[in-house]
């Protein structure tokens, strides 16, 4: 996760954890994992890119008691935050009780939702529970979003959810997956963030998982142009002193791309960004180190998209034990930097990038040493300086 606005000079409260600035662990490799809990597979929409292949049916999931045991374990382990996701998490009947339990344990809780179920009453309850942030997924504006989500009126309901959250004092953000449809709609989405005074905008690179495997990836040049459009708008917002936090997620080439952009314009800022990215380590200290994912049945993966063997189940073995006494797939992932080959093997940005997203490399038929096929850096850019 690249905090663009923070690196451009607007500090964030998470900079200590992400870039070693202002406190936090001495090394990124020492971080406890942020835990993504996909608490249910049920969803009231049918999004074309859904990595969990969620639908309206009921699926087996952890009981409330099993979920509470997991929450107590990760809180005692020192997880810095819990991201409650789905499916649509608000369809889990006891989701508010689970959030209340997490908050009572001292966990910072964020919510990932499609926003269609966020009524004023729901927003008020989330505010009362101390949910610090809710991200609402959008894929376009109006009919573009509705078509992608498979439900007429979804956009208006999601927008109403964002407004309800803001009215109740819950920090609300927009989550955009950079599918071909969303890239085409990117100017409209950026304008919406500005017009609605949304406090956070996260742009996720598409990962081929679940129904998302049917979404044809855009060419590297198209993705790079979209990333630069995001950078350009973030630069403007920082210059205008707008309180909008901009992040890009799941493509570690974005960090070097930002460094390259700044190196030609502001060498001092580029140097600071380079140090922050090297401390973070990119993929090297993300999935399987600073990030863990637990699904609705309790299966643990390094991230939500992982196509390889699961790491165990929290019903049988606490996540804290899985993390500190790792099974072979997790040990192999943590040694991935030793196996990087191809373009990654000679790339000068390895300290910043860490080899890209392993889940995407594996999904493309490679092994852990294979390059991330979504890298948008050119051969000339990655070539080591003479």
RODO-2510 file (C-alpha; in nm, 4 decimals, decimal comma):
residues 386
     n   res          X          Y          Z
     1     x     0,0000     0,0000     0,0000
     2     x     0,1523     0,3267    -0,1170
     3     x     0,0424     0,6394     0,0679
     4     x     0,0873     0,8865    -0,2146
     5     x    -0,0136     1,2018    -0,0298
     6     x     0,2027     1,1165     0,2696
     7     x     0,5056     1,0719     0,0473
     8     x     0,4211     1,3995    -0,1252
     9     x     0,4396     1,5819     0,2063
    10     x     0,1069     1,5456     0,3877
    11     x     0,1795     1,3211     0,6887
    12     x    -0,0553     1,0405     0,7871
    13     x    -0,1181     0,8800     1,1256
    14     x    -0,0021     0,5469     0,9806
    15     x     0,3395     0,6715     0,8656
    16     x     0,5148     0,5127     1,1641
    17     x     0,3842     0,1691     1,0721
    18     x     0,4238     0,2140     0,6983
    19     x     0,7458     0,4140     0,6640
    20     x     0,9134     0,4074     1,0039
    21     x     0,8465     0,7766     1,0604
    22     x     0,7373     0,9081     1,3978
    23     x     0,7431     0,5835     1,5936
    24     x     0,6449     0,2275     1,5197
    25     x     0,8698    -0,0772     1,4797
    26     x     1,2409    -0,0389     1,4189
    27     x     1,2178    -0,2505     1,1027
    28     x     0,9248    -0,3190     0,8717
    29     x     0,9929    -0,6927     0,9002
    30     x     0,9074    -0,6699     1,2711
    31     x     0,5520    -0,5507     1,2121
    32     x     0,2584    -0,7519     1,3382
    33     x     0,0061    -0,8183     1,0625
    34     x    -0,2929    -0,6059     0,9805
    35     x    -0,5668    -0,8692     0,9597
    36     x    -0,8218    -0,8681     0,6791
    37     x    -1,1218    -1,0691     0,7940
    38     x    -1,3597    -1,1645     0,5148
    39     x    -1,6329    -1,2293     0,7670
    40     x    -1,8917    -1,3553     0,5170
    41     x    -1,9107    -1,4628     0,1539
    42     x    -2,2663    -1,3367     0,1091
    43     x    -2,3233    -1,0246    -0,0963
    44     x    -2,6214    -0,8348    -0,2321
    45     x    -2,4362    -0,7376    -0,5516
    46     x    -2,2630    -0,9354    -0,8271
    47     x    -1,9452    -0,7424    -0,9018
    48     x    -1,7518    -0,8552    -1,2066
    49     x    -1,4129    -0,8400    -1,0320
    50     x    -1,5043    -1,0034    -0,6986
    51     x    -1,1991    -1,1924    -0,5734
    52     x    -1,4078    -1,3973    -0,3268
    53     x    -1,6677    -1,4952    -0,5893
    54     x    -1,9391    -1,3821    -0,3478
    55     x    -2,3112    -1,4106    -0,4125
    56     x    -2,6484    -1,3939    -0,2360
    57     x    -2,6400    -1,7541    -0,1130
    58     x    -2,5598    -1,8525     0,2431
    59     x    -2,2167    -2,0087     0,2819
    60     x    -2,0555    -2,1856     0,5783
    61     x    -1,8789    -1,9417     0,8075
    62     x    -1,7256    -1,9196     1,1509
    63     x    -1,9628    -1,8987     1,4437
    64     x    -1,9652    -1,5956     1,6665
    65     x    -1,7716    -1,7810     1,9380
    66     x    -1,5064    -1,8919     1,6888
    67     x    -1,4745    -1,5386     1,5561
    68     x    -1,4411    -1,3952     1,9063
    69     x    -1,1611    -1,6436     1,9810
    70     x    -0,9822    -1,5252     1,6677
    71     x    -1,0270    -1,1595     1,7615
    72     x    -0,8896    -1,2185     2,1114
    73     x    -0,5892    -1,3977     1,9683
    74     x    -0,4956    -1,1297     1,7149
    75     x    -0,5470    -0,8532     1,9707
    76     x    -0,3160    -1,0283     2,2185
    77     x    -0,0689    -1,0834     1,9336
    78     x    -0,0503    -0,7098     1,8740
    79     x    -0,2205    -0,6788     1,5349
    80     x    -0,2367    -0,3036     1,4685
    81     x    -0,5728    -0,3101     1,2883
    82     x    -0,8623    -0,5264     1,1740
    83     x    -1,0216    -0,4739     0,8333
    84     x    -1,3704    -0,6244     0,8240
    85     x    -1,4650    -0,7188     0,4693
    86     x    -1,6698    -0,9746     0,2774
    87     x    -1,8669    -1,0392     0,0604
    88     x    -2,0700    -0,7605     0,2065
    89     x    -1,9833    -0,7594     0,5786
    90     x    -2,3091    -0,5894     0,6781
    91     x    -2,4911    -0,9072     0,5724
    92     x    -2,3314    -1,1013     0,8583
    93     x    -2,6027    -1,0949     1,1289
    94     x    -2,3625    -1,0448     1,4207
    95     x    -2,1213    -0,8058     1,2496
    96     x    -2,1910    -0,5215     1,4937
    97     x    -2,1299    -0,7544     1,7885
    98     x    -1,8017    -0,8652     1,6324
    99     x    -1,6941    -0,5045     1,5777
   100     x    -1,7884    -0,4214     1,9369
   101     x    -1,5769    -0,7142     2,0595
   102     x    -1,2816    -0,6047     1,8492
   103     x    -1,3061    -0,2492     1,9763
   104     x    -1,3301    -0,3689     2,3389
   105     x    -1,0021    -0,5533     2,2801
   106     x    -0,8352    -0,2340     2,1616
   107     x    -0,8265    -0,3214     1,7926
   108     x    -0,8579    -0,0371     1,5435
   109     x    -1,1395    -0,1401     1,3090
   110     x    -1,2023    -0,0380     0,9511
   111     x    -1,4862    -0,1553     0,7290
   112     x    -1,4845    -0,2407     0,3591
   113     x    -1,8377    -0,2247     0,2189
   114     x    -2,0235    -0,1673    -0,1055
   115     x    -2,2158     0,1034     0,0808
   116     x    -2,5636     0,0055    -0,0371
   117     x    -2,6678    -0,1061     0,3121
   118     x    -2,5245     0,1946     0,4960
   119     x    -2,8386     0,3755     0,6075
   120     x    -2,8224     0,6690     0,8506
   121     x    -2,9015     0,4240     1,1327
   122     x    -2,6196     0,1903     1,0284
   123     x    -2,3784     0,4835     0,9991
   124     x    -2,4787     0,6005     1,3470
   125     x    -2,4142     0,2553     1,4908
   126     x    -2,0734     0,2338     1,3270
   127     x    -1,9913     0,5739     1,4697
   128     x    -2,1023     0,4671     1,8173
   129     x    -1,8825     0,1570     1,7911
   130     x    -1,5772     0,3658     1,7080
   131     x    -1,5163     0,2391     1,3568
   132     x    -1,2376     0,4696     1,2452
   133     x    -1,2835     0,4360     0,8717
   134     x    -1,5226     0,2866     0,6167
   135     x    -1,4203     0,2368     0,2555
   136     x    -1,6991     0,2223    -0,0024
   137     x    -1,6247     0,0474    -0,3312
   138     x    -1,6986     0,2314    -0,6550
   139     x    -1,6207     0,1276    -1,0118
   140     x    -1,7503     0,4306    -1,1953
   141     x    -2,0229     0,6920    -1,1732
   142     x    -2,3931     0,6256    -1,2289
   143     x    -2,4819     0,3605    -1,4839
   144     x    -2,1156     0,2585    -1,5296
   145     x    -2,0978     0,1488    -1,1667
   146     x    -2,4410    -0,0144    -1,1766
   147     x    -2,3500    -0,2244    -1,4801
   148     x    -2,0262    -0,3405    -1,3198
   149     x    -2,2012    -0,4256    -0,9942
   150     x    -2,4979    -0,5979    -1,1552
   151     x    -2,7663    -0,3896    -0,9858
   152     x    -2,9527    -0,0819    -1,1026
   153     x    -2,9435     0,1976    -0,8473
   154     x    -2,6334     0,0638    -0,6708
   155     x    -2,4363     0,3827    -0,7338
   156     x    -2,6936     0,6130    -0,5777
   157     x    -2,7262     0,3863    -0,2748
   158     x    -2,3480     0,3698    -0,2329
   159     x    -2,3206     0,7476    -0,2599
   160     x    -2,5965     0,7839    -0,0017
   161     x    -2,3969     0,5510     0,2232
   162     x    -2,0866     0,7693     0,1925
   163     x    -2,2894     1,0773     0,2821
   164     x    -2,4504     0,9008     0,5787
   165     x    -2,1108     0,7974     0,7149
   166     x    -1,9757     1,1496     0,6867
   167     x    -2,2861     1,2909     0,8554
   168     x    -2,2215     1,0647     1,1562
   169     x    -1,8539     1,1543     1,1790
   170     x    -1,7180     0,8276     1,0384
   171     x    -1,4279     0,8885     0,8056
   172     x    -1,5475     0,7660     0,4678
   173     x    -1,3428     0,6812     0,1642
   174     x    -1,3751     0,5523    -0,1870
   175     x    -1,2181     0,2214    -0,2928
   176     x    -1,1608     0,1809    -0,6657
   177     x    -1,0301    -0,1356    -0,8306
   178     x    -0,8472    -0,0364    -1,1470
   179     x    -1,0364    -0,2624    -1,3852
   180     x    -1,0594    -0,1530    -1,7502
   181     x    -1,4022    -0,0015    -1,6754
   182     x    -1,2762     0,1918    -1,3729
   183     x    -0,9666     0,3164    -1,5559
   184     x    -1,1923     0,4564    -1,8280
   185     x    -1,4047     0,6226    -1,5575
   186     x    -1,1059     0,7476    -1,3535
   187     x    -1,1509     1,1213    -1,4303
   188     x    -1,5144     1,1023    -1,3176
   189     x    -1,4188     0,9142    -1,0012
   190     x    -1,1480     1,1656    -0,9107
   191     x    -1,3932     1,4485    -0,9674
   192     x    -1,6471     1,2726    -0,7437
   193     x    -1,3932     1,2451    -0,4603
   194     x    -1,3272     1,6163    -0,4908
   195     x    -1,6924     1,7170    -0,5274
   196     x    -1,8135     1,5059    -0,2334
   197     x    -1,5187     1,6089    -0,0133
   198     x    -1,4322     1,2429     0,0463
   199     x    -1,1452     1,2076     0,2915
   200     x    -0,9693     0,9084     0,1421
   201     x    -0,9310     0,7470    -0,1993
   202     x    -0,7705     0,4039    -0,2387
   203     x    -0,6928     0,2725    -0,5857
   204     x    -0,6453    -0,1042    -0,5972
   205     x    -0,4753    -0,2732    -0,8886
   206     x    -0,6761    -0,5650    -1,0229
   207     x    -0,5629    -0,9089    -0,9043
   208     x    -0,6916    -1,2104    -1,0995
   209     x    -0,8837    -1,4032    -0,8333
   210     x    -1,2418    -1,5265    -0,8146
   211     x    -1,4569    -1,3596    -1,0784
   212     x    -1,1724    -1,1157    -1,1338
   213     x    -0,9905    -1,3780    -1,3392
   214     x    -1,2333    -1,3013    -1,6238
   215     x    -1,1393    -0,9326    -1,6270
   216     x    -0,8776    -0,8797    -1,8969
   217     x    -0,5862    -0,6798    -1,7533
   218     x    -0,5016    -0,3515    -1,9150
   219     x    -0,1691    -0,3014    -2,0902
   220     x     0,1171    -0,1785    -1,8763
   221     x     0,1183     0,1586    -2,0510
   222     x    -0,2522     0,2116    -1,9804
   223     x    -0,2068     0,1217    -1,6145
   224     x     0,0941     0,3511    -1,5860
   225     x    -0,1043     0,6389    -1,7365
   226     x    -0,3804     0,5788    -1,4794
   227     x    -0,1257     0,5747    -1,1966
   228     x     0,0206     0,9051    -1,3157
   229     x    -0,3294     1,0557    -1,3349
   230     x    -0,3764     0,9568    -0,9703
   231     x    -0,0365     1,1037    -0,8798
   232     x    -0,1200     1,4256    -1,0629
   233     x    -0,4492     1,4709    -0,8806
   234     x    -0,2853     1,3871    -0,5464
   235     x    -0,0167     1,6493    -0,6113
   236     x    -0,2842     1,9072    -0,6812
   237     x    -0,4780     1,8199    -0,3688
   238     x    -0,1665     1,8461    -0,1520
   239     x    -0,0818     2,1817    -0,3133
   240     x    -0,4379     2,3053    -0,2510
   241     x    -0,4236     2,1772     0,1092
   242     x    -0,7237     1,9509     0,0557
   243     x    -0,7562     1,6881     0,3270
   244     x    -0,7749     1,3897     0,0950
   245     x    -0,5515     1,0895     0,1581
   246     x    -0,4620     0,9067    -0,1649
   247     x    -0,3272     0,5529    -0,1706
   248     x    -0,2543     0,2919    -0,4355
   249     x    -0,2607    -0,0772    -0,3454
   250     x    -0,1411    -0,4155    -0,4747
   251     x     0,1162    -0,3024    -0,7298
   252     x     0,4540    -0,2316    -0,5787
   253     x     0,5816    -0,0780    -0,9014
   254     x     0,3823     0,2321    -0,8055
   255     x     0,6472     0,3330    -0,5497
   256     x     0,9348     0,3429    -0,7989
   257     x     0,7029     0,5158    -1,0476
   258     x     0,6424     0,7925    -0,7926
   259     x     1,0152     0,8135    -0,7197
   260     x     1,0936     0,8452    -1,0921
   261     x     0,8316     1,1174    -1,1294
   262     x     0,9768     1,3142    -0,8386
   263     x     1,3406     1,2590    -0,9345
   264     x     1,2870     1,4752    -1,2422
   265     x     1,1050     1,7489    -1,0505
   266     x     1,2079     1,7537    -0,6859
   267     x     1,5290     1,5588    -0,6117
   268     x     1,5157     1,6266    -0,2376
   269     x     1,1621     1,4930    -0,2116
   270     x     1,2601     1,1961    -0,4296
   271     x     1,5464     1,1145    -0,1927
   272     x     1,3109     1,1165     0,1064
   273     x     1,0608     0,8993    -0,0802
   274     x     1,3357     0,6545    -0,1742
   275     x     1,4368     0,6169     0,1919
   276     x     1,0759     0,5642     0,3020
   277     x     1,0096     0,3033     0,0346
   278     x     1,3327     0,1178     0,1103
   279     x     1,2413     0,1050     0,4813
   280     x     0,8963    -0,0290     0,3920
   281     x     1,0400    -0,2925     0,1610
   282     x     0,7305    -0,3250    -0,0575
   283     x     0,6096    -0,6801    -0,1117
   284     x     0,8947    -0,8188     0,0973
   285     x     0,7269    -0,7034     0,4200
   286     x     0,3612    -0,7038     0,3135
   287     x     0,1627    -1,0242     0,2518
   288     x     0,2767    -1,2917     0,4949
   289     x     0,4544    -1,0417     0,7198
   290     x     0,2580    -0,7194     0,7705
   291     x    -0,0666    -0,8527     0,6263
   292     x    -0,2765    -1,1627     0,6953
   293     x    -0,6138    -1,2651     0,5569
   294     x    -0,8731    -1,4864     0,7273
   295     x    -1,1773    -1,5969     0,5312
   296     x    -1,5352    -1,6707     0,6398
   297     x    -1,4476    -2,0324     0,7288
   298     x    -1,1304    -1,9400     0,9179
   299     x    -0,8744    -2,0304     0,6506
   300     x    -0,5605    -1,8181     0,6679
   301     x    -0,3722    -1,6828     0,3657
   302     x    -0,0921    -1,4288     0,3261
   303     x    -0,3402    -1,1990     0,1492
   304     x    -0,6959    -1,2166     0,0154
   305     x    -0,5862    -1,3185    -0,3358
   306     x    -0,3428    -1,5988    -0,2524
   307     x    -0,3863    -1,8892    -0,4998
   308     x    -0,1515    -2,1294    -0,3237
   309     x    -0,1981    -2,3630    -0,0290
   310     x    -0,3683    -2,2161     0,2763
   311     x    -0,1625    -2,1609     0,5897
   312     x    -0,4015    -2,3303     0,8305
   313     x    -0,7335    -2,2558     0,9956
   314     x    -0,7862    -2,0393     1,3036
   315     x    -1,0456    -2,2889     1,4270
   316     x    -0,7635    -2,5385     1,4736
   317     x    -0,4590    -2,3192     1,5276
   318     x    -0,4492    -1,9528     1,6325
   319     x    -0,3229    -1,7045     1,3760
   320     x    -0,0519    -1,5944     1,6211
   321     x     0,0930    -1,9485     1,6154
   322     x     0,0680    -1,9726     1,2366
   323     x     0,2632    -1,6459     1,2121
   324     x     0,5357    -1,7300     1,4643
   325     x     0,5726    -2,1001     1,3746
   326     x     0,4999    -2,0722     1,0028
   327     x     0,4004    -2,3625     0,7790
   328     x     0,6134    -2,4313     0,4679
   329     x     0,4149    -2,2063     0,2262
   330     x     0,4579    -1,9076     0,4557
   331     x     0,8261    -1,9772     0,5113
   332     x     0,8763    -1,9963     0,1359
   333     x     0,6944    -1,6672     0,0803
   334     x     0,9094    -1,4940     0,3405
   335     x     1,2207    -1,6112     0,1532
   336     x     1,0879    -1,5008    -0,1840
   337     x     1,3427    -1,2206    -0,2220
   338     x     1,6161    -1,4838    -0,2468
   339     x     1,4434    -1,6445    -0,5471
   340     x     1,3515    -1,3434    -0,7574
   341     x     1,4465    -1,3945    -1,1201
   342     x     1,3789    -1,2446    -1,4610
   343     x     1,3256    -0,8694    -1,4641
   344     x     1,3030    -0,8653    -1,0848
   345     x     1,6417    -1,0308    -1,0492
   346     x     1,8277    -0,7346    -1,1980
   347     x     1,5892    -0,4507    -1,1103
   348     x     1,7443    -0,1563    -0,9294
   349     x     1,4165    -0,0972    -0,7469
   350     x     1,4070    -0,4301    -0,5631
   351     x     1,4733    -0,2620    -0,2250
   352     x     1,1655    -0,0411    -0,2790
   353     x     0,9376    -0,2930    -0,4508
   354     x     1,0315    -0,6291    -0,3055
   355     x     0,9469    -0,8161    -0,6232
   356     x     0,5841    -0,7232    -0,6716
   357     x     0,2718    -0,9081    -0,5656
   358     x     0,3432    -1,2795    -0,5195
   359     x    -0,0239    -1,3737    -0,5524
   360     x    -0,0385    -1,2211    -0,8995
   361     x     0,2839    -1,3930    -1,0057
   362     x     0,1508    -1,7293    -0,8890
   363     x    -0,1857    -1,6747    -1,0574
   364     x    -0,0052    -1,6127    -1,3849
   365     x     0,1430    -1,9610    -1,3665
   366     x     0,4772    -1,8641    -1,2263
   367     x     0,6453    -1,9551    -0,9031
   368     x     0,7447    -1,7387    -0,6110
   369     x     1,0535    -1,6224    -0,7956
   370     x     0,8616    -1,5056    -1,1013
   371     x     0,8085    -1,1339    -1,1661
   372     x     0,4720    -0,9733    -1,1039
   373     x     0,3181    -0,9592    -1,4544
   374     x     0,1462    -0,6307    -1,3681
   375     x     0,4739    -0,4414    -1,3248
   376     x     0,4433    -0,1264    -1,5363
   377     x     0,8067    -0,0175    -1,5149
   378     x     0,9938    -0,0265    -1,8454
   379     x     1,3150    -0,2194    -1,9042
   380     x     1,5015     0,1089    -1,9305
   381     x     1,3639     0,2261    -1,5959
   382     x     1,4578    -0,0859    -1,4032
   383     x     1,8052    -0,1191    -1,5534
   384     x     2,0683    -0,0658    -1,2872
   385     x     2,2403     0,2701    -1,3103
   386     x     2,5866     0,2566    -1,4561
***
